[in-house]
């Protein structure tokens, strides 16, 4: 039943040697590679991409810059020198490629001349540029960059005595006054706001076009005459408290004057002008205080500013609209666990083109990926499968899609991977239809019984799908059947399904979805019902901690980055402002009972299942104090528990490959302790 390495390779158009293969080992994770940030040239002849690989000496991700010729399939490095590359943006004539890199210590914008194979650094700025965008005449590059806010009156008024020369005083106290003062992975932030800049494409002084303590974001789009740049932002003094609000603005290069383009309740963003500049496509979502917001596709006539919605009745959320011709817009949306790229015409017709976008989240099977569109109908995208991380995919309108790279054949063609199978069932709570997948171990024998591991995705408003997952394949390689489902609240199934978890996160309802999946798999006859295990990260960690308070069916649990007490979580985490507004009926001191009912800590008196907790010590999304509360509560009740603290790690606890391996191996060791013979 397992899928042979040779069969997988053939499905990708690669002929693998007929040799004996090993199962997937932890050390193999360091050998994985994947493509990301694909960017097709406007003429469709080249695709630039970031080739990601893991460095087992530095325990980090290498990000090199490559380009592939779409006509010949030849893939060549532009820079593979130990520095990091990002933010790819082609000039309109396809002759130059702009990118950001730390080649000169700090991140700067560089431009590479493709034919001449020459590169120049074009900025000398003090913060990292992002959202690069070429003017239509290719003379300038617009970008965004953070600018530190001036010191407040309070900070200026603090009078400290002069430190004696050579004295060893404590570090200077940090004053925090802003509503958004921290970010996971960055810690406490210096007060700063993103602003729009412009720099000559051949290098020179960067000129700041916007200012003020507001919320600005890209992408950036130039008007046809190169006199204005459109961006998204909230320029209200209360922007920090207006969670679901932003409008489109245009800033003039001549005098820096700013004109508001839209004024609709909700968020407008992701604007891009049509090739001739007559139309502006953008996304809009409403401002309801709910956890799921659908991005709607709108087109504006630039002359009279009139707008109309395209695909108004389509129950999926659009992302990354890009003009693919004069009258076609390429868009991406998630549908039933898969990422789809489609074309939407100005006549309001939708044509699905590819549905194998993914492979950019190596550790778990999230529905993630990206694409880039040229004006001649071509698209490049991150093309993944259930058995391979992302390669560079390419498709031209009317033609079949293909992979332009095969980054992992040197490894995965020689590994027996677990087979990924789809499963559909009804929730025992209300009959809601739930989709999921399960992975069977290599050399699977349906006449035998295997231990089952339920692994729950984060978000909770995200989704899993039939995508490569190093963690799940490792569990399968050790003999577990791995089940993962898109429970209620998951995206890619429409608004109604996503909203089933509104006000009920966590709850007996999503718990019922997961348990129904376990029972459906047990009914197939190859699951050992006496060896059930549960794991999950972030929202999945919450669901794991909640589940063991609802049932004793699991032999052991592994909760990564969980929330245990919603009151303490929303008042300490970096996501507090949006989470309170969108996921709760009021402030914690106003709706204490609701917060408590959603908290796994409210059920800790029921827990008998041994629980391992795995959390980064620098986590600011689900702070480690949450983990500590559950650990100490379990110890007070004398329930078997282990707390694994990951030094230096934030919420993205598997960001470093050794930590990804540690997460897997600690869980396997914990489960092995409680596995029944």
Secondary structure, DSSP 4 states (H G I P E B T S, - for coil): -PBPHHHHHHHTT--------EEP-GGGGGG-EEEEEEEE-TTSSEEEEEEEEEETTTTEEEEEEEEEETTT--EEEEE-SS--EEEEEE-TTSSEEEEEE-TTSS-EEEEEETTTTEEEE----SS--EEEEE-TTSSEEEEEEEEEPPPPHHHHH--PPPPPTT--PPPPPPP--SSS-EETTTEEPPSEEEEEEEEETT----EE---SSSEEEEEEEE-TTSSEEEEEEE-STTGGG-TT-BEEEEEETTT--EEE----SSEEEEEEE-TTSSEEEEEEE---SSS--PPEEEEEETTT--EEEESTT--S-EEEEEE-SSSEEEEEEEETTEEEEEEEETT--EEEEEEEE-----SS-BS---EEE-TTSEEEEEEEETTEEEEEEEEETTS--EES--TTHHHHTTEEBPEEEEEEEE-TTT--EEEEEEEEPTT--TTS-EEEEEEE-SSSS--B-S---HHHHHHHHTT-EEEEEE-TT-SSS-HHHHGGGTT-SS-HHHHHHHHHHHHHHHTTT-EEEEEEEEEEETHHHHHHHHHTTT-S--SEEEEES----HHHHHTTSTTHHHHHHHHSSS-TTTSHHHHHHT-GGGGGGG--SEEEEEEETT-TTTTHHHHHHHHHHHHHTT--EEEEEETT--S-TTSSHHHHHHHHHHHHHHHHHH---
